[in-house]
Amino acid sequence: MTTAMRTNGPLPRRPKTDCQLADRVAGMETPMLTEMAAATFHLERLVERVGTPEQELAAYRTGMTAARHCDYVLGVADRIRRAVDQLTAPYDKPATTDTATGTDPASDAA
């Protein structure tokens, strides 16, 4: 956590998480960004390590079928997408002609 000059009393403490990355960067970002960055970090590491669907299925200790595993994986991914959409919805802005076309407004001034 970064140090700062105290003004009126102790600095507010951020809650500790189960993620070392989130706890390390918590003083640099808002709590929402810290959690999103940590989740992204975990997903990116997972992409590097994940095996084939067959290898994932073999990790079950129960009689999970390939179809049920597939449904479960896709269901969790949908939950992740919905959560990200809910978090970012307040920040969405309508596309302007500049962002929609990919043109740079500064280049139009020339």
ChimeraX commands (.cxc) that place a marker at each C-alpha (Angstrom):
marker #1 position 0.00,0.00,0.00 radius 0.5
marker #1 position 1.33,3.44,-0.80 radius 0.5
marker #1 position 2.03,5.86,2.00 radius 0.5
marker #1 position 0.46,9.27,2.10 radius 0.5
marker #1 position 0.41,12.20,4.45 radius 0.5
marker #1 position -2.36,11.82,6.99 radius 0.5
marker #1 position -4.84,14.64,7.21 radius 0.5
marker #1 position -7.49,13.81,9.81 radius 0.5
marker #1 position -6.87,10.44,11.38 radius 0.5
marker #1 position -5.73,7.11,10.03 radius 0.5
marker #1 position -5.98,6.22,6.38 radius 0.5
marker #1 position -8.88,3.93,5.50 radius 0.5
marker #1 position -7.82,0.31,5.23 radius 0.5
marker #1 position -8.70,-1.71,2.18 radius 0.5
marker #1 position -9.98,-5.18,2.93 radius 0.5
marker #1 position -7.55,-8.01,2.33 radius 0.5
marker #1 position -8.44,-10.49,-0.37 radius 0.5
marker #1 position -7.35,-14.06,-1.06 radius 0.5
marker #1 position -5.26,-12.78,-3.98 radius 0.5
marker #1 position -1.67,-11.66,-3.41 radius 0.5
marker #1 position -1.71,-9.62,-6.63 radius 0.5
marker #1 position -4.82,-7.70,-5.55 radius 0.5
marker #1 position -3.39,-7.06,-2.09 radius 0.5
marker #1 position -0.12,-5.81,-3.58 radius 0.5
marker #1 position -1.65,-3.30,-6.00 radius 0.5
marker #1 position -4.61,-2.26,-3.80 radius 0.5
marker #1 position -3.06,1.09,-2.94 radius 0.5
marker #1 position -2.63,2.08,-6.57 radius 0.5
marker #1 position -6.13,1.60,-7.99 radius 0.5
marker #1 position -9.74,1.80,-7.01 radius 0.5
marker #1 position -11.04,-1.42,-5.41 radius 0.5
marker #1 position -13.05,-2.26,-8.55 radius 0.5
marker #1 position -10.02,-1.89,-10.82 radius 0.5
marker #1 position -7.86,-3.90,-8.43 radius 0.5
marker #1 position -10.33,-6.79,-8.49 radius 0.5
marker #1 position -10.75,-6.60,-12.28 radius 0.5
marker #1 position -6.97,-6.50,-12.81 radius 0.5
marker #1 position -6.47,-9.47,-10.48 radius 0.5
marker #1 position -9.19,-11.47,-12.23 radius 0.5
marker #1 position -7.64,-10.67,-15.59 radius 0.5
marker #1 position -4.23,-11.74,-14.32 radius 0.5
marker #1 position -5.67,-15.07,-13.15 radius 0.5
marker #1 position -7.49,-15.67,-16.43 radius 0.5
marker #1 position -4.38,-14.84,-18.48 radius 0.5
marker #1 position -2.30,-17.30,-16.43 radius 0.5
marker #1 position -5.05,-19.89,-16.88 radius 0.5
marker #1 position -4.93,-19.47,-20.67 radius 0.5
marker #1 position -1.22,-20.34,-20.52 radius 0.5
marker #1 position -1.75,-23.47,-18.39 radius 0.5
marker #1 position -5.08,-24.95,-19.41 radius 0.5
marker #1 position -5.02,-28.24,-21.19 radius 0.5
marker #1 position -7.40,-29.79,-23.64 radius 0.5
marker #1 position -11.07,-30.32,-22.76 radius 0.5
marker #1 position -10.23,-34.01,-22.34 radius 0.5
marker #1 position -7.50,-33.20,-19.82 radius 0.5
marker #1 position -9.86,-30.92,-17.92 radius 0.5
marker #1 position -12.54,-33.62,-17.90 radius 0.5
marker #1 position -10.03,-36.19,-16.60 radius 0.5
marker #1 position -9.40,-33.96,-13.57 radius 0.5
marker #1 position -12.91,-34.67,-12.22 radius 0.5
marker #1 position -13.18,-37.30,-9.51 radius 0.5
marker #1 position -16.83,-37.85,-10.36 radius 0.5
marker #1 position -18.55,-39.21,-13.45 radius 0.5
marker #1 position -18.79,-35.86,-15.26 radius 0.5
marker #1 position -19.72,-36.18,-18.92 radius 0.5
marker #1 position -18.06,-34.15,-21.67 radius 0.5
marker #1 position -21.37,-32.48,-22.58 radius 0.5
marker #1 position -22.09,-31.48,-18.99 radius 0.5
marker #1 position -18.55,-30.18,-18.51 radius 0.5
marker #1 position -18.87,-28.12,-21.71 radius 0.5
marker #1 position -22.18,-26.65,-20.51 radius 0.5
marker #1 position -20.63,-25.80,-17.16 radius 0.5
marker #1 position -17.57,-24.11,-18.71 radius 0.5
marker #1 position -19.73,-22.04,-21.06 radius 0.5
marker #1 position -22.12,-21.16,-18.23 radius 0.5
marker #1 position -19.29,-19.85,-16.05 radius 0.5
marker #1 position -17.92,-17.85,-18.99 radius 0.5
marker #1 position -21.37,-16.29,-19.46 radius 0.5
marker #1 position -21.42,-15.33,-15.77 radius 0.5
marker #1 position -18.02,-13.66,-16.17 radius 0.5
marker #1 position -19.20,-11.72,-19.22 radius 0.5
marker #1 position -22.39,-10.58,-17.45 radius 0.5
marker #1 position -20.42,-9.41,-14.42 radius 0.5
marker #1 position -17.96,-7.46,-16.58 radius 0.5
marker #1 position -20.85,-5.93,-18.53 radius 0.5
marker #1 position -22.52,-4.84,-15.29 radius 0.5
marker #1 position -19.29,-3.33,-13.96 radius 0.5
marker #1 position -18.50,-1.44,-17.14 radius 0.5
marker #1 position -22.03,-0.35,-18.12 radius 0.5
marker #1 position -21.84,2.95,-16.19 radius 0.5
marker #1 position -18.68,3.80,-18.11 radius 0.5
marker #1 position -19.99,3.00,-21.58 radius 0.5
marker #1 position -20.35,5.99,-23.80 radius 0.5
marker #1 position -22.01,6.18,-27.18 radius 0.5
marker #1 position -19.64,5.85,-30.11 radius 0.5
marker #1 position -18.96,9.13,-31.82 radius 0.5
marker #1 position -18.22,9.35,-35.50 radius 0.5
marker #1 position -14.53,9.70,-34.62 radius 0.5
marker #1 position -14.40,6.49,-32.55 radius 0.5
marker #1 position -16.78,4.59,-34.82 radius 0.5
marker #1 position -14.74,5.25,-37.94 radius 0.5
marker #1 position -11.35,5.11,-36.26 radius 0.5
marker #1 position -10.38,8.57,-37.50 radius 0.5
marker #1 position -8.23,10.86,-35.45 radius 0.5
marker #1 position -9.84,14.30,-34.84 radius 0.5
marker #1 position -6.36,15.87,-34.62 radius 0.5
marker #1 position -5.54,14.80,-38.17 radius 0.5
marker #1 position -8.68,16.58,-39.46 radius 0.5
marker #1 position -7.30,19.92,-38.29 radius 0.5
marker #1 position -4.45,19.82,-40.80 radius 0.5
marker link #1:1,2 radius 0.2
marker link #1:2,3 radius 0.2
marker link #1:3,4 radius 0.2
marker link #1:4,5 radius 0.2
marker link #1:5,6 radius 0.2
marker link #1:6,7 radius 0.2
marker link #1:7,8 radius 0.2
marker link #1:8,9 radius 0.2
marker link #1:9,10 radius 0.2
marker link #1:10,11 radius 0.2
marker link #1:11,12 radius 0.2
marker link #1:12,13 radius 0.2
marker link #1:13,14 radius 0.2
marker link #1:14,15 radius 0.2
marker link #1:15,16 radius 0.2
marker link #1:16,17 radius 0.2
marker link #1:17,18 radius 0.2
marker link #1:18,19 radius 0.2
marker link #1:19,20 radius 0.2
marker link #1:20,21 radius 0.2
marker link #1:21,22 radius 0.2
marker link #1:22,23 radius 0.2
marker link #1:23,24 radius 0.2
marker link #1:24,25 radius 0.2
marker link #1:25,26 radius 0.2
marker link #1:26,27 radius 0.2
marker link #1:27,28 radius 0.2
marker link #1:28,29 radius 0.2
marker link #1:29,30 radius 0.2
marker link #1:30,31 radius 0.2
marker link #1:31,32 radius 0.2
marker link #1:32,33 radius 0.2
marker link #1:33,34 radius 0.2
marker link #1:34,35 radius 0.2
marker link #1:35,36 radius 0.2
marker link #1:36,37 radius 0.2
marker link #1:37,38 radius 0.2
marker link #1:38,39 radius 0.2
marker link #1:39,40 radius 0.2
marker link #1:40,41 radius 0.2
marker link #1:41,42 radius 0.2
marker link #1:42,43 radius 0.2
marker link #1:43,44 radius 0.2
marker link #1:44,45 radius 0.2
marker link #1:45,46 radius 0.2
marker link #1:46,47 radius 0.2
marker link #1:47,48 radius 0.2
marker link #1:48,49 radius 0.2
marker link #1:49,50 radius 0.2
marker link #1:50,51 radius 0.2
marker link #1:51,52 radius 0.2
marker link #1:52,53 radius 0.2
marker link #1:53,54 radius 0.2
marker link #1:54,55 radius 0.2
marker link #1:55,56 radius 0.2
marker link #1:56,57 radius 0.2
marker link #1:57,58 radius 0.2
marker link #1:58,59 radius 0.2
marker link #1:59,60 radius 0.2
marker link #1:60,61 radius 0.2
marker link #1:61,62 radius 0.2
marker link #1:62,63 radius 0.2
marker link #1:63,64 radius 0.2
marker link #1:64,65 radius 0.2
marker link #1:65,66 radius 0.2
marker link #1:66,67 radius 0.2
marker link #1:67,68 radius 0.2
marker link #1:68,69 radius 0.2
marker link #1:69,70 radius 0.2
marker link #1:70,71 radius 0.2
marker link #1:71,72 radius 0.2
marker link #1:72,73 radius 0.2
marker link #1:73,74 radius 0.2
marker link #1:74,75 radius 0.2
marker link #1:75,76 radius 0.2
marker link #1:76,77 radius 0.2
marker link #1:77,78 radius 0.2
marker link #1:78,79 radius 0.2
marker link #1:79,80 radius 0.2
marker link #1:80,81 radius 0.2
marker link #1:81,82 radius 0.2
marker link #1:82,83 radius 0.2
marker link #1:83,84 radius 0.2
marker link #1:84,85 radius 0.2
marker link #1:85,86 radius 0.2
marker link #1:86,87 radius 0.2
marker link #1:87,88 radius 0.2
marker link #1:88,89 radius 0.2
marker link #1:89,90 radius 0.2
marker link #1:90,91 radius 0.2
marker link #1:91,92 radius 0.2
marker link #1:92,93 radius 0.2
marker link #1:93,94 radius 0.2
marker link #1:94,95 radius 0.2
marker link #1:95,96 radius 0.2
marker link #1:96,97 radius 0.2
marker link #1:97,98 radius 0.2
marker link #1:98,99 radius 0.2
marker link #1:99,100 radius 0.2
marker link #1:100,101 radius 0.2
marker link #1:101,102 radius 0.2
marker link #1:102,103 radius 0.2
marker link #1:103,104 radius 0.2
marker link #1:104,105 radius 0.2
marker link #1:105,106 radius 0.2
marker link #1:106,107 radius 0.2
marker link #1:107,108 radius 0.2
marker link #1:108,109 radius 0.2
marker link #1:109,110 radius 0.2
view
